Amino acid sequence: MTLIQAIVIAILQGATELFPVSSLGHAVIVPALLGWAFDPHGEIFLPFLVMLHLGTAIALLVYFRNDWAAIFQGLRGRDGSQRQAESIHILALLVVATIPAVIIGGLLEHWLRALFGTARYAAIFLFLNGLLLLLTERMKSRQPVQGGYAIASLTYADAAIIGLWQCLAFLPGISRSGATIIGALFRGLNHEGAARFSFLMAQPVIIAATVREALHMRHVAIPPGQMQVATIGAMVAAVTALASTAFLMRYFHNHERWALSPFGYYCVLAGAVSFFILGH
C-alpha cells in the first residue's frame, strides 16, 4: 500500500464511519473502482485497519469528552442521587444497545462478510442504505415536528431495538451510524439526539473491534514501513473523524426536517453508479 492510498482510505474511514453512508461499503467499493490490488480483508491490511479504528475512536472520545465526563461525574454521586441515577441509566442504555452487535456479530459477521463482501454486493447494499434513509425521512415528515426526547428518557427496550438496527451494518454498504440513527428516530429521539446516541454507541463498538483486530495481529508479519504508513493513516483518520463529528452534530441540530435525505440521495446514486461500473 502506498502512502497516497493510505491517506485516501484514512480520509474515507474518518468521514464515512460517522456519516450515514457506510465506511465498510466505501472501503470495499473505492479500491475496486480505482483498481487497487491490495486485499482489504487480507492480513497485510490488518495493521492499517487497526490504526484507522484507533484514530477514529480517539477523535470520538475527544469530541464527546464532556459527555463522558458528565456521565462518570454523575456516577460518583456528588451531584445528587437523581443525577447519579440518570448517569447509571445512560451508561446501562449504551451497554444494552451494544449487546446485539456483540452476539450477532460474533455469530454471523464473518459469514455475512464472506457472503456479501464483494464490491458489487456492497454497491447493492449502499443503494438500499440510501433508500432506507429516504424512506425514514419520508415517514418522519408525516409526523408533527417534536423537540425530541432526551437520551435518558429511552428505555432498555428502546436501546435493545436500536442495537438490533446497528446489526444491519454487518452487511457491507449498510451504514452503522445511519442504521442506529434511524432506530433512535423511531424510538422518539430527534435527529440531533439520535446522532449523539449513535456516536456514543460507536465508541465502545470501535474500541472493541480495535482490540479484537489487534489480538488477531499478534502473529501477523508486518512488512517494513507498514506501521509508519498505518500511523500516518491513523492521524489522518482522527483529524477527519473529528471534523466530521463536529460538522454532523451542527448539521443535525439545524436540519431536523430532512437531515438524512442528502445522504440518502448520495447513497442511491453512488450505489447505482458503482454497481453499473463494476459490472462492466
QUIPEVEN-V215922 format. One record per residue. N is the residue number from 1. RES is the residue in one small letter. PHI is phi in degrees with one decimal (none if undefined). Layout:
((N:RES:PHI) (N:RES:PHI))
This chain:
((1:m:none) (2:t:-82.4) (3:l:-64.4) (4:i:-63.2) (5:q:-60.7) (6:a:-62.6) (7:i:-66.8) (8:v:-61.7) (9:i:-67.6) (10:a:-64.0) (11:i:-64.6) (12:l:-59.7) (13:q:-62.9) (14:g:-63.0) (15:a:-86.7) (16:t:-76.4) (17:e:-64.8) (18:l:-101.9) (19:f:-66.1) (20:p:-78.7) (21:v:-128.5) (22:s:75.6) (23:s:-67.9) (24:l:-64.5) (25:g:-60.1) (26:h:-68.7) (27:a:-65.4) (28:v:-86.0) (29:i:-76.2) (30:v:-60.9) (31:p:-58.6) (32:a:-65.7) (33:l:-66.0) (34:l:-86.1) (35:g:73.6) (36:w:-74.2) (37:a:-85.6) (38:f:-71.9) (39:d:-94.8) (40:p:-66.0) (41:h:-104.8) (42:g:-81.4) (43:e:-66.8) (44:i:-64.4) (45:f:-81.1) (46:l:-60.6) (47:p:-58.7) (48:f:-64.8) (49:l:-62.4) (50:v:-59.7) (51:m:-68.4) (52:l:-63.6) (53:h:-63.7) (54:l:-62.8) (55:g:-62.1) (56:t:-64.7) (57:a:-62.8) (58:i:-62.7) (59:a:-61.0) (60:l:-65.4) (61:l:-63.1) (62:v:-65.5) (63:y:-66.4) (64:f:-99.0) (65:r:-61.0) (66:n:-69.3) (67:d:-63.1) (68:w:-66.3) (69:a:-61.9) (70:a:-65.2) (71:i:-63.8) (72:f:-74.5) (73:q:-66.0) (74:g:-64.8) (75:l:-61.0) (76:r:-73.0) (77:g:81.6) (78:r:-78.0) (79:d:-101.3) (80:g:105.6) (81:s:-68.6) (82:q:-66.0) (83:r:-65.1) (84:q:-64.1) (85:a:-63.1) (86:e:-65.4) (87:s:-64.7) (88:i:-61.2) (89:h:-64.5) (90:i:-63.5) (91:l:-62.9) (92:a:-65.2) (93:l:-59.5) (94:l:-65.3) (95:v:-65.2) (96:v:-61.7) (97:a:-67.0) (98:t:-85.3) (99:i:-58.4) (100:p:-57.6) (101:a:-66.8) (102:v:-64.9) (103:i:-71.8) (104:i:-68.3) (105:g:-62.8) (106:g:-63.7) (107:l:-86.8) (108:l:-122.2) (109:e:-56.7) (110:h:-65.1) (111:w:-65.5) (112:l:-64.8) (113:r:-72.9) (114:a:-69.3) (115:l:-75.8) (116:f:-118.0) (117:g:-83.6) (118:t:-78.5) (119:a:-64.2) (120:r:-68.3) (121:y:-64.3) (122:a:-61.4) (123:a:-65.1) (124:i:-62.0) (125:f:-69.9) (126:l:-64.2) (127:f:-60.2) (128:l:-65.7) (129:n:-59.4) (130:g:-63.1) (131:l:-61.4) (132:l:-64.9) (133:l:-62.9) (134:l:-67.3) (135:l:-63.9) (136:t:-61.6) (137:e:-65.6) (138:r:-63.4) (139:m:-68.5) (140:k:-67.9) (141:s:-67.2) (142:r:-84.4) (143:q:-101.3) (144:p:-60.7) (145:v:-68.4) (146:q:-121.1) (147:g:-70.5) (148:g:85.5) (149:y:-93.7) (150:a:-68.6) (151:i:-55.8) (152:a:-64.6) (153:s:-81.9) (154:l:-65.7) (155:t:-94.7) (156:y:-67.4) (157:a:-64.2) (158:d:-58.2) (159:a:-61.7) (160:a:-64.2) (161:i:-65.7) (162:i:-62.0) (163:g:-62.5) (164:l:-67.3) (165:w:-58.1) (166:q:-58.4) (167:c:-65.8) (168:l:-60.0) (169:a:-72.3) (170:f:-69.2) (171:l:-85.3) (172:p:-63.5) (173:g:117.1) (174:i:-93.5) (175:s:-79.3) (176:r:-65.1) (177:s:-65.4) (178:g:-62.5) (179:a:-64.7) (180:t:-72.2) (181:i:-64.3) (182:i:-60.4) (183:g:-59.1) (184:a:-70.2) (185:l:-61.7) (186:f:-73.0) (187:r:-99.3) (188:g:108.3) (189:l:-78.9) (190:n:-84.0) (191:h:-61.4) (192:e:-65.4) (193:g:-64.8) (194:a:-64.6) (195:a:-65.7) (196:r:-62.3) (197:f:-65.0) (198:s:-61.2) (199:f:-72.5) (200:l:-65.9) (201:m:-61.5) (202:a:-63.3) (203:q:-65.7) (204:p:-63.9) (205:v:-65.3) (206:i:-66.5) (207:i:-63.9) (208:a:-62.7) (209:a:-64.7) (210:t:-65.0) (211:v:-62.5) (212:r:-62.1) (213:e:-66.5) (214:a:-64.2) (215:l:-65.4) (216:h:-65.4) (217:m:-81.1) (218:r:-56.3) (219:h:-107.2) (220:v:-90.1) (221:a:-80.4) (222:i:-84.7) (223:p:-61.8) (224:p:-57.6) (225:g:87.0) (226:q:-66.6) (227:m:-68.3) (228:q:-65.1) (229:v:-63.5) (230:a:-64.5) (231:t:-65.1) (232:i:-63.0) (233:g:-60.1) (234:a:-62.1) (235:m:-66.2) (236:v:-64.3) (237:a:-62.6) (238:a:-64.2) (239:v:-63.7) (240:t:-64.2) (241:a:-64.8) (242:l:-64.1) (243:a:-66.0) (244:s:-64.3) (245:t:-64.2) (246:a:-60.7) (247:f:-63.8) (248:l:-65.4) (249:m:-65.1) (250:r:-68.6) (251:y:-61.6) (252:f:-66.6) (253:h:-67.3) (254:n:-97.1) (255:h:-133.3) (256:e:-69.0) (257:r:-73.0) (258:w:-140.4) (259:a:-58.3) (260:l:-84.8) (261:s:-59.7) (262:p:-58.5) (263:f:-68.5) (264:g:-63.5) (265:y:-63.1) (266:y:-61.1) (267:c:-64.6) (268:v:-60.6) (269:l:-67.4) (270:a:-63.7) (271:g:-64.7) (272:a:-65.6) (273:v:-65.0) (274:s:-62.4) (275:f:-62.1) (276:f:-65.3) (277:i:-66.3) (278:l:-71.5) (279:g:-88.1) (280:h:-123.5))
